[in-house]
Amino acid sequence: MSVQTGTSPSGGPSSQRLVDRARHRVGRLFRDPNPIWIRELKQAARLGRTPVILLVFVVLMTLLVSSLGGILSTDVSPATTGVILFQVFFSLAYLLVTLVGPAVAANSIASEREGRTWEAVLLTGIPPGEIARGKFLAAYTAISMYVVMLAPVGALPFLFGGITALEVVIAFLFLFLIALLSVAFGLAISSKMASLRVAILVTLLLAFPISSGLFMAAGWGLSYAAHHAWPEVPEGPPIWLPAAYQRAPFGLDYVLFLVLLPTAAILVPAWFLYQVTVANLTSESDDRSVGLKRWFVVCAPVLAAAAAVPALSVDPHERLAAILAGMCAVLLFLTFCVFLFAGEPVAPSRRVEVHWARDGASRLRRFFGPGVMRSAYLLLGVGVAAIAALWLLGFQLLVDPSVVSPGFSAQQLGYLTSYALAFYVFLVGLGAFLRARTGSSMVARVLLVTLLFTIAVGPWIVAAIAGLIARNGAGDGALVVAAPSPFYVFLMMSKAGSSDPGAFLTGGFAAMAGWLALGLGLLAAARSRCAALIDQREAALAQTDVLLAQEDEAARAAERAAAAAAEGGAPGGAADTPA
């Protein structure tokens, strides 16, 4: 029972089923809210400037939208004015959320460390996951107040016409979802930084280009693809999703592109950022790997399925391009995960092993724990399965008689898949080897980036310097020098179906075999190195245990000798005492 509240803490769920655990967590959120969240809300409520800032911001946005509406209404129709105001308002709101949200979140954990209060938070015994959730809820509540205060202003375009109420509601809903990602991004950066100013500076420097690039790519770029799929959706406006939800006909494409893909685009990065925050808040001697590995195992098949979705909905003559684009996207994701797990420790710490033994952890639970080779095997198993599944689906789609030159297309896909598998094995082996040979994860990642860039670009630079690339095509055969570069596979694909491919395919297959053999060799070397390091650590720990045991035995012997001396000297001492 708590001394402060006089109540007993709530127990766990009565069942370990996923549904019961989720129901228990939802009920606990209302009965016993996160203490970090409550503390942050109480601190924010004591600030008198927060309502003033919100009021000034809303007044400025209202004046801007009203002035722009008044100017436009004199030249264009009210319906066109409403559409323009809708695009301008939600574009500005997107900019606000993607810049203010990360900045507010970056202020949470870094300010605790700079203010010397982070140790007090750790001494409460609250788990890192609960601390991360509390900080997230506090920052998300703060940015949600800005969005809620903007709701009346966002309804002004609806009064002009051209925009329905449902489109305004959907736009605000996505604004809240984007705020979720923005806050999670800022929190992940803040959990790594020790200085508040550095955390805010790094967050804003990263948030601005990322948000701008996503706005142009997912806004203007995808609006043309949406118009191509559904002519009812206008092309060009960056805020096109609300119109697509209302105007696109319901069907398989609607479910795939407007329900499943946006859900994956929100949940996958949000889950990743949450696990990164928890890992950064966890001590180095604890298990920091299990959350990220669970995310990888779940999200790799999800992203592979998402990469295959466009190929299922496009016309037969566009399937090859869609499959190749999806394959490249999956390869980029797997390459990122190789860099992510390059920060793994060589083996789990003794503290983690003690917790495993105490909890009776299964082999699967231990496999998801810290360790260089555990991560390498997980990357190989999941990554190879994702690439192979995507190739199998693409092959089934390309052998359709309605596809133009099905044999030629399947051959191109086979070249890309073969080179991708071989180079991916090499990349995993290289990452494991560098981490096993270096003492710092940062050094391993820097070396991995340097070597990957050298391998990808170096062969082409060498060929250009040597004059092997001839403009008249006479020296095309010398391009085999660039076979070690992973971009060489696109040259192989261009020669697919050719009557005289020459040495292009021979050089490409030789490079594939070389990367595969080298990757397996690096994996074997990394395993040997990790085993040697583990043996050295176990020997050092055993020696330490022996020394501690000897010290304990010496201390006990000294205590026994002192006790024996005290018992032996007691009668003599009593006899010498005068009457």
LUMLUMMAR-177204 format. One line per 2 residues: number of its first residue (from 1); their letters; for each residue x, y, z of C-alpha. Coordinates in steps of 0.02 Angstrom, whole numbers, plus 50000, padded with zeros to 5 digits. Each point is the difference from the previous one (the first is absolute). Layout:
BEGIN
NUM) a) X:Y:Z ~ ...
***
This chain:
BEGIN
1) ms) 50000:50000:50000 ~ 50063:50173:49957
3) vq) 50040:50112:50149 ~ 49953:50157:49903
5) tg) 49836:49946:49922 ~ 49947:49858:50117
7) ts) 49957:49889:49851 ~ 50074:49839:49938
9) ps) 50080:49995:49827 ~ 49902:49913:49864
11) gg) 50053:49825:49955 ~ 50038:49932:49829
13) ps) 49876:49925:49878 ~ 49915:49838:50050
15) sq) 50051:49921:49835 ~ 50154:50016:49890
17) rl) 49898:50006:49840 ~ 50031:50150:49889
19) vd) 49820:50061:50012 ~ 49998:49989:50191
21) ra) 50167:50089:50013 ~ 49940:50141:49886
23) rh) 49838:50016:50099 ~ 50099:50008:50161
25) rv) 50114:50137:49933 ~ 49853:50105:49939
27) gr) 49913:49983:50168 ~ 50158:50043:50094
29) lf) 50020:50158:49894 ~ 49838:50066:50075
31) rd) 50019:49929:50176 ~ 50186:50033:50023
33) pn) 50065:50124:49869 ~ 50184:50015:49961
35) pi) 50086:50096:50143 ~ 50124:50084:49882
37) wi) 49856:50064:49894 ~ 49907:50067:50152
39) re) 50156:50087:50065 ~ 50033:50083:49832
41) lk) 49819:50059:49988 ~ 50007:50076:50174
43) qa) 50160:50090:49957 ~ 49926:50068:49838
45) ar) 49842:50057:50090 ~ 50104:50113:50112
47) lg) 50068:50095:49850 ~ 49897:50156:49970
49) rt) 50070:50034:49828 ~ 49927:49844:49917
51) pv) 49822:50070:49977 ~ 50072:50164:49939
53) il) 50107:49914:49869 ~ 49852:49897:49940
55) lv) 49889:50154:49990 ~ 50126:50103:49903
57) fv) 50033:49856:49880 ~ 49816:49971:49965
59) vl) 49968:50186:49972 ~ 50143:50012:49876
61) mt) 49940:49847:49903 ~ 49823:50068:49997
63) ll) 50056:50168:49933 ~ 50108:49915:49868
65) vs) 49862:49885:49937 ~ 49868:50135:50004
67) sl) 50109:50126:49909 ~ 50049:49874:49868
69) gg) 49818:49950:49978 ~ 49946:50180:49979
71) il) 50134:50034:49869 ~ 49963:49843:49900
73) st) 49811:50019:50003 ~ 50013:50159:49895
75) dv) 50079:49907:49853 ~ 49943:49818:50007
77) sp) 49841:49908:50046 ~ 49961:49958:50182
79) at) 50023:49814:49967 ~ 50174:50027:49930
81) tg) 50039:50115:50146 ~ 49950:49863:50121
83) vi) 50114:49873:49917 ~ 50148:50120:50001
85) lf) 49972:50045:50183 ~ 49987:49815:50043
87) qv) 50168:49963:49918 ~ 50086:50151:50077
89) ff) 49935:49972:50175 ~ 50041:49816:50013
91) sl) 50170:50025:49917 ~ 50042:50128:50134
93) ay) 49929:49886:50134 ~ 50108:49858:49935
95) ll) 50153:50112:50011 ~ 49953:50049:50178
97) vt) 49975:49822:50059 ~ 50159:49932:49920
99) lv) 50109:50138:50075 ~ 49919:50041:50167
101) gp) 49960:49818:50042 ~ 50181:49937:49994
103) av) 50062:50157:50089 ~ 49876:49975:50143
105) aa) 50045:49816:50015 ~ 50187:50037:49994
107) ns) 49976:50109:50153 ~ 49941:49856:50109
109) ia) 50140:49876:50036 ~ 50147:50115:49959
111) se) 49935:50131:50122 ~ 49994:49866:50137
113) re) 50182:49956:49970 ~ 50058:50179:49989
115) gr) 49903:50049:50156 ~ 50075:49854:50100
117) tw) 49827:49925:50032 ~ 50018:49846:49890
119) ea) 50080:49899:50140 ~ 49849:50037:50110
121) vl) 49886:49931:49865 ~ 50104:49841:49989
123) lt) 49998:49978:50189 ~ 49810:49988:49996
125) gi) 50019:49827:49923 ~ 49887:50039:49852
127) pp) 50046:49891:49850 ~ 50076:50087:49847
129) ge) 49850:49954:49894 ~ 49880:50085:50120
131) ia) 50113:50153:50009 ~ 50001:50010:49810
133) rg) 49811:49984:49991 ~ 49976:50134:50132
135) kf) 50116:50122:49912 ~ 49914:49963:49834
137) la) 49826:50029:50071 ~ 50055:50165:50078
139) ay) 50077:50067:49840 ~ 49855:49934:49894
141) ta) 49875:50084:50115 ~ 50091:50165:49981
143) is) 50003:49994:49810 ~ 49820:49938:49995
145) my) 49946:50160:50088 ~ 50067:50099:49852
147) vv) 49905:49892:49878 ~ 49838:50010:50100
149) ml) 50014:50189:50012 ~ 50018:50007:49811
151) ap) 49839:49902:49970 ~ 49886:50154:49984
153) vg) 50123:50081:49880 ~ 50010:49840:49897
155) al) 49811:50004:49978 ~ 50004:50170:49911
157) pf) 50038:49924:49827 ~ 49843:49896:50018
159) lf) 49896:50159:50012 ~ 50062:50058:49828
161) gg) 49950:49837:49917 ~ 50094:49878:49888
163) it) 50049:49898:50155 ~ 49887:49881:50095
165) al) 49994:49982:50189 ~ 50063:49821:49985
167) ev) 50157:50057:49911 ~ 50037:50124:50140
169) vi) 49976:49865:50132 ~ 50113:49877:49907
171) af) 50133:50134:49979 ~ 50000:50035:50187
173) lf) 50008:49813:50036 ~ 50157:49983:49895
175) lf) 50069:50155:50084 ~ 49988:49910:50167
177) li) 50085:49846:49925 ~ 50141:50106:49930
179) al) 50018:50081:50170 ~ 50020:49825:50074
181) ls) 50147:49964:49886 ~ 50076:50172:50029
183) va) 49996:49981:50189 ~ 50070:49824:49991
185) fg) 50143:50063:49890 ~ 50044:50141:50119
187) la) 49993:49882:50149 ~ 50119:49877:49917
189) is) 50126:50140:49969 ~ 49979:50069:50176
191) sk) 50030:49830:50080 ~ 50174:49995:49924
193) ma) 50056:50176:50043 ~ 50066:50064:50165
195) sl) 49981:50187:49961 ~ 49834:50087:49972
197) rv) 50068:50124:49873 ~ 50086:49865:49899
199) ai) 49843:49893:50002 ~ 49890:50140:49934
201) lv) 50128:50054:49870 ~ 50027:49823:49933
203) tl) 49813:49967:50000 ~ 49958:50155:49899
205) ll) 50145:49974:49879 ~ 49935:49826:49963
207) af) 49814:50037:50009 ~ 49999:50141:49872
209) pi) 50077:49906:49851 ~ 49908:49838:50041
211) ss) 49830:50085:50015 ~ 50031:50104:49843
213) gl) 50051:49848:49900 ~ 49851:49899:50058
215) fm) 49882:50145:49963 ~ 50062:50012:49821
217) aa) 50010:49812:49970 ~ 49842:49942:50089
219) gw) 49907:50160:49961 ~ 50033:50065:49826
221) gl) 50082:49841:49936 ~ 49867:49875:50052
223) sy) 49858:50116:49948 ~ 50039:49960:49818
225) aa) 50001:49813:50037 ~ 49835:50018:50093
227) hh) 49925:50095:49853 ~ 50062:49863:49883
229) aw) 49915:49867:50108 ~ 49842:50102:50037
231) pe) 49964:50141:49876 ~ 49879:50075:50128
233) vp) 50148:50053:50107 ~ 50081:50162:49936
235) eg) 50184:49995:49957 ~ 50121:50127:50068
237) pp) 49931:50050:50171 ~ 50110:49931:50141
239) iw) 49852:49968:50116 ~ 49914:49868:49893
241) lp) 49963:49859:50122 ~ 49836:50073:50069
243) aa) 49932:50018:49824 ~ 50055:49823:49957
245) yq) 49911:49926:50151 ~ 49837:50083:49950
247) ra) 50004:49995:49810 ~ 50092:49838:49957
249) pf) 49886:49850:49967 ~ 50008:49867:50133
251) gl) 50088:49840:49947 ~ 50160:49901:50018
253) dy) 50110:50146:49949 ~ 49911:50110:50126
255) vl) 50035:49878:50142 ~ 50181:49971:49948
257) fl) 50055:50178:49963 ~ 49889:50102:50116
259) vl) 49984:49885:50150 ~ 50139:49871:50015
261) lp) 50147:50099:49930 ~ 49966:50160:50102
263) ta) 49979:49892:50155 ~ 50168:49916:49970
265) ai) 50081:50168:49959 ~ 49947:50065:50172
267) lv) 50023:49846:50111 ~ 50168:49937:49934
269) pa) 50102:50160:50031 ~ 49905:50041:50160
271) wf) 50039:49829:50073 ~ 50181:50015:49947
273) ly) 50022:50171:50080 ~ 49920:49937:50160
275) qv) 50118:49851:50009 ~ 50149:50114:49965
277) tv) 49947:50112:50144 ~ 49982:49852:50118
279) an) 50169:49932:49948 ~ 50084:50168:50029
281) lt) 49922:50012:50173 ~ 50052:49824:50048
283) se) 50167:49968:50083 ~ 50137:49922:49894
285) sd) 50007:49850:50117 ~ 49815:49963:49970
287) dr) 49915:49924:49849 ~ 49983:50141:49873
289) sv) 49977:49888:49848 ~ 49839:49903:50022
291) gl) 49883:50144:49956 ~ 50090:50047:49840
293) kr) 50015:49819:49945 ~ 49814:49972:50025
295) wf) 49968:50155:49896 ~ 50113:49934:49862
297) vv) 49922:49826:49997 ~ 49824:50072:49988
299) ca) 50032:50147:49884 ~ 50111:49915:49871
301) pv) 49858:49889:49935 ~ 49880:50147:50013
303) la) 50111:50110:49893 ~ 50030:49859:49877
305) aa) 49812:49980:49982 ~ 49979:50188:49981
307) aa) 50134:50002:49865 ~ 49902:49867:49905
309) vp) 49835:50095:50007 ~ 50032:50116:49850
311) al) 50044:49851:49889 ~ 49830:49923:50037
313) sv) 49901:50152:49945 ~ 50093:50073:49849
315) dp) 49977:49950:49819 ~ 50094:49846:49938
317) he) 50124:50102:49899 ~ 50047:50099:50157
319) rl) 50024:49852:50117 ~ 50187:49982:49973
321) aa) 50036:50180:50048 ~ 49888:49985:50155
323) il) 50084:49838:50056 ~ 50175:50068:49973
325) ag) 49957:50158:50098 ~ 49930:49895:50141
327) mc) 50154:49889:50002 ~ 50114:50152:50011
329) av) 49896:50071:50143 ~ 50015:49836:50098
331) ll) 50188:49997:49970 ~ 50017:50177:50067
333) fl) 49902:49951:50155 ~ 50109:49846:50029
335) tf) 50159:50103:49976 ~ 49938:50122:50130
337) cv) 49968:49856:50120 ~ 50178:49937:49974
339) fl) 50063:50171:50057 ~ 49875:49998:50143
341) fa) 50060:49834:50071 ~ 50182:50046:49976
343) ge) 49989:50075:50174 ~ 49967:49833:50085
345) pv) 50116:49942:50140 ~ 50106:49847:49969
347) ap) 49902:49897:50127 ~ 49869:50029:50135
349) sr) 50063:50066:50165 ~ 50004:49895:50157
351) rv) 49853:50100:50067 ~ 49894:49953:49850
353) ev) 50050:49817:50017 ~ 49952:50002:50184
355) hw) 49829:50072:49956 ~ 49978:49866:49866
357) ar) 50043:49862:50123 ~ 49886:50074:50134
359) dg) 49852:50019:49881 ~ 50028:49834:49912
361) as) 50016:50084:49830 ~ 49972:49889:49849
363) rl) 50123:49976:49857 ~ 49899:50117:49891
365) rr) 50004:50134:50134 ~ 50188:49981:50017
367) ff) 50020:50004:49810 ~ 49917:50171:49998
369) gp) 50120:50063:50132 ~ 50165:50094:49978
371) gv) 50138:49925:49894 ~ 50090:50033:49836
373) mr) 49975:49826:49928 ~ 49820:49991:50059
375) sa) 49964:50160:49905 ~ 50093:49938:49845
377) yl) 49901:49837:49995 ~ 49838:50096:50024
379) ll) 50043:50121:49860 ~ 50043:49856:49884
381) gv) 49845:49898:50037 ~ 49872:50139:49990
383) gv) 50084:50098:49860 ~ 50028:49852:49884
385) aa) 49821:49941:50030 ~ 49931:50173:49958
387) ia) 50101:50015:49839 ~ 49956:49822:49946
389) al) 49814:50026:50035 ~ 49998:50160:49899
391) wl) 50091:49915:49856 ~ 49877:49854:50002
393) lg) 49850:50117:49992 ~ 50081:50103:49863
395) fq) 50041:49845:49899 ~ 49821:49939:50011
397) ll) 49937:50169:49939 ~ 50126:50015:49858
399) vd) 49968:49829:49923 ~ 49824:50057:49962
401) ps) 49973:49994:49809 ~ 49928:50176:50006
403) vv) 50171:50068:50049 ~ 50107:50064:49857
405) sp) 50151:49882:49978 ~ 49969:49898:50159
407) gf) 50163:49902:49983 ~ 50102:50159:49980
409) sa) 49917:50081:50153 ~ 50022:49845:50108
411) qq) 50183:49994:49951 ~ 50027:50180:50053
413) lg) 49917:49967:50167 ~ 50108:49845:50024
415) yl) 50160:50100:49972 ~ 49950:50130:50128
417) ts) 49946:49870:50128 ~ 50159:49895:49981
419) ya) 50117:50148:50017 ~ 49897:50070:50144
421) la) 50009:49837:50098 ~ 50187:49980:49975
423) fy) 50041:50179:50045 ~ 49883:49997:50150
425) vf) 50090:49848:50070 ~ 50164:50093:49979
427) lv) 49930:50156:50083 ~ 49938:49902:50151
429) gl) 50167:49910:50016 ~ 50096:50163:49984
431) ga) 49895:50084:50134 ~ 50023:49855:50121
433) fl) 50188:49991:49966 ~ 50028:50186:50026
435) ra) 49899:50001:50161 ~ 50097:49849:50066
437) rt) 50168:50080:49959 ~ 49965:50176:50064
439) gs) 49965:50055:50176 ~ 49872:50134:49956
441) sm) 49838:49989:49904 ~ 50031:50174:49927
443) va) 50166:49945:49926 ~ 49920:49845:49926
445) rv) 49861:50102:49918 ~ 50120:50130:49931
447) ll) 50110:49864:49925 ~ 49847:49914:49929
449) vt) 49941:50160:49915 ~ 50173:50035:49931
451) ll) 50024:49825:49931 ~ 49825:49994:49926
453) ft) 50024:50166:49912 ~ 50169:49944:49934
455) ia) 49930:49836:49935 ~ 49849:50084:49918
457) vg) 50091:50145:49917 ~ 50182:49948:49994
459) pw) 49993:49879:49852 ~ 49915:50129:49889
461) iv) 50128:50132:50046 ~ 50142:49881:49959
463) aa) 49920:49958:49833 ~ 49977:50184:49958
465) ia) 50178:50047:50047 ~ 50070:49856:49898
467) gl) 49901:50056:49849 ~ 49905:49837:49991
469) ia) 49833:50083:49966 ~ 50002:50048:49816
471) rn) 49868:50113:49925 ~ 49989:49903:49837
473) ga) 49961:49838:50089 ~ 50158:49913:49945
475) gd) 50059:49981:50178 ~ 49837:49934:50072
477) ga) 50080:49833:50038 ~ 50121:50083:50120
479) lv) 49855:50049:50112 ~ 50021:49831:50083
481) va) 50126:50089:50112 ~ 49849:50079:50088
483) ap) 49921:49830:50039 ~ 50040:50010:50188
485) sp) 49888:50153:50015 ~ 49820:49956:50047
487) fy) 49940:50123:49868 ~ 50076:49886:49868
489) vf) 49844:49894:50010 ~ 49902:50133:49906
491) lm) 50125:49983:49857 ~ 49970:49813:50003
493) ms) 49813:50029:49993 ~ 50020:50113:49848
495) ka) 50090:49858:49911 ~ 49867:49870:50043
497) gs) 49931:49918:49844 ~ 50145:50064:49896
499) sd) 50065:49881:49867 ~ 50182:50035:50049
501) pg) 50013:50054:50183 ~ 50188:49973:49991
503) af) 50094:50003:50164 ~ 49867:50102:50091
505) lt) 49909:49851:50072 ~ 50161:49905:50035
507) gg) 50071:50146:50099 ~ 49837:50025:50092
509) fa) 49984:49817:50051 ~ 50182:49998:50053
511) am) 49969:50153:50109 ~ 49847:49915:50076
513) ag) 50101:49845:50043 ~ 50139:50106:50071
515) wl) 49884:50102:50111 ~ 49913:49844:50063
517) al) 50162:49910:50041 ~ 50074:50155:50081
519) gl) 49844:50028:50103 ~ 49999:49822:50066
521) gl) 50185:50014:50038 ~ 49974:50162:50096
523) la) 49860:49919:50098 ~ 50114:49855:50047
525) aa) 50138:50121:50051 ~ 49878:50104:50103
527) rs) 49936:49844:50087 ~ 50177:49945:50042
529) rc) 50044:50173:50065 ~ 49843:50011:50106
531) aa) 50033:49827:50073 ~ 50177:50052:50047
533) li) 49938:50161:50082 ~ 49866:49905:50095
535) dq) 50129:49874:50062 ~ 50114:50141:50057
537) re) 49856:50083:50091 ~ 49948:49838:50084
539) aa) 50179:49966:50052 ~ 50017:50174:50073
541) la) 49834:49982:50092 ~ 50050:49829:50066
543) qt) 50165:50070:50062 ~ 49907:50144:50083
545) dv) 49882:49877:50083 ~ 50149:49901:50065
547) ll) 50081:50157:50071 ~ 49838:50055:50081
549) aq) 49977:49826:50073 ~ 50177:50005:50071
551) ed) 49968:50171:50077 ~ 49838:49938:50077
553) ea) 50087:49846:50069 ~ 50140:50107:50071
555) ar) 49874:50116:50081 ~ 49906:49853:50077
557) aa) 50164:49925:50063 ~ 50047:50166:50079
559) er) 49831:50008:50084 ~ 50019:49823:50067
561) aa) 50175:50039:50064 ~ 49939:50157:50087
563) aa) 49856:49906:50079 ~ 50118:49861:50059
565) aa) 50121:50128:50073 ~ 49859:50086:50091
567) eg) 49938:49836:50074 ~ 50178:49947:50051
569) ga) 50043:50165:50085 ~ 49839:50018:50100
571) pg) 50048:49889:50155 ~ 50173:50078:50017
573) ga) 49927:50171:49993 ~ 49878:49956:50138
575) ad) 50138:49928:50113 ~ 50106:50155:49989
577) tp) 49860:50111:50057 ~ 50028:50056:50183
579) a) 49868:49958:50129
***
